[in-house]
Amino acid sequence: MTKITKIKGDASFRSFFRKINIKRDSIIVVAKKEKFKNLLVYDAINKILLKNKILAPYLYNENYSKNFIEIQDFGKKTMFNELNKKGKNKFIYFKKIIELLIKIQSIKNRKINTFKNKKYLIPKYEKKILIKEANLFCDWYIKNNFSKNGIKKFSKKFKKVMKNLASRLMLKENVFVHRDFHISNLMLVKNQIGVIDSQDALIGNKAYDLASLIDDVRLKTPKTLKNQIYNYYVKKQKRLNILKLKNDFEILSILRNLKIIGIFTRLAVRDGKKKYLKLIPYTWQLISMRINKNYIFKDLKKLLKENFKKELDEN
C-alpha cells in the first residue's frame, strides 16, 4: 500500500510530497514554474555532489513532461531542528558542517549529463549577479518606506554602493558555491549530513557559503560561536589569504542579508508567504553587526542610517 502526503514547502515555486510504501520512502518534487532549474538542474547538481561522495538525494524516477521528479527521502531531521534543541553543544555540529563545506568547495568537476542526456555546466557567480541580488532590497523592501521620488533617489545611491562593494571582493570565483548553505538545508541522515536544495549552485567566492552558514538569519547564534566557526574554517584550510577571506566574508554577508530582506518582503507581498517577515529584524541585526566592523562600509552605513536608523539602532 502506498501513502502520499504533502509536506511543508520552502521559499521556492516547488511542492513536496512524501511517498511511503513497503519498498522505500521517497520525496516527490513538483515544479510547474522554473522546472528546468527546480527539477533538471537540481538533479544535475545532486549528481555532481554524489560523484564527489557528498550525500545528496538520489534520483529514483523522473517525469519531466508531467513536472515532477522522485528522489531519495532523507527523513525529517534537519540540522536546524537539532541545533535548536536546548543544551546542545552547537560547535561540535558546526565543526562537521565546516568539514563538509570544505569538501564541497574542493569539487573540481563542474559538468554533468542531465537525465535528459544533455550537458549541464555550472555557471559562474559573477559580480553582476551579486549586485542584482543585493538590489532586491530596493526592488521590494524600500517600496514600503518611501515615496516614488524617494525610491528613485535612494535606489540610485544604493546601487552605486553595491557596485563599489562588489568591486572590492578579492578572492577568485573558483569554488563550488551552494548559495543556500545553511542549517535548514542540511539533513541528519544516520550520522551523516545530507545536502538538499542545491539547484542554485554556481562557481564563485569561497567566503559566500561560509557567510551564509555563520550569519544565518534562521538561527540566532552568539558572536563567540560565530567567531569559533569562522576560526575553525581558517584552521582547516591549507592555503588561504586570511585578509582577503575576512574582507570578502564581511562584504558577502552584508550583500546576502540585504538580498534576503528583499526576498522575504517579496515572498510576503507577491506570494503571500508572510512567515518570513519575522526573520527580518534579525537580518538587520546581522547587517548592523558587520557594518560597524569595517571602514569600507562607511558609505552604506551612512545611507542606511539616514533612511533606516530605527532598524539599525534597534539591533
Buried (B, 14 or more C-beta within 10 A) or exposed (E): EEEEEEEEEBBBBBBBBBBEEEEEBBBBBBBEEEBBBBBBBBBBBBBBBBEBEBBBBEBBEBEBEEBBBBBBBBBEBBBBEBBEEEEEEBBEBBBBBBBBBBBBBEBEEBEBEBBEEEEBEBEBBBBEBBBBBBBBBBBBBBEEEBEEEEBEEBBEBBBEBBBEBBEEBBBEBEBBBBBBBBBBBBBBBEEEBBBBBBBBBBBBBBBBBBBBBBBBBBBEBEEEBBEBBBEBBEEEEEEBEEEBBBBBBBBBBBBBBBBBBBBBBBBBBEEEBEEBBEBBEBBBBBBBBBBEEBEBBEBBBEBBEEBBEEBBEEB
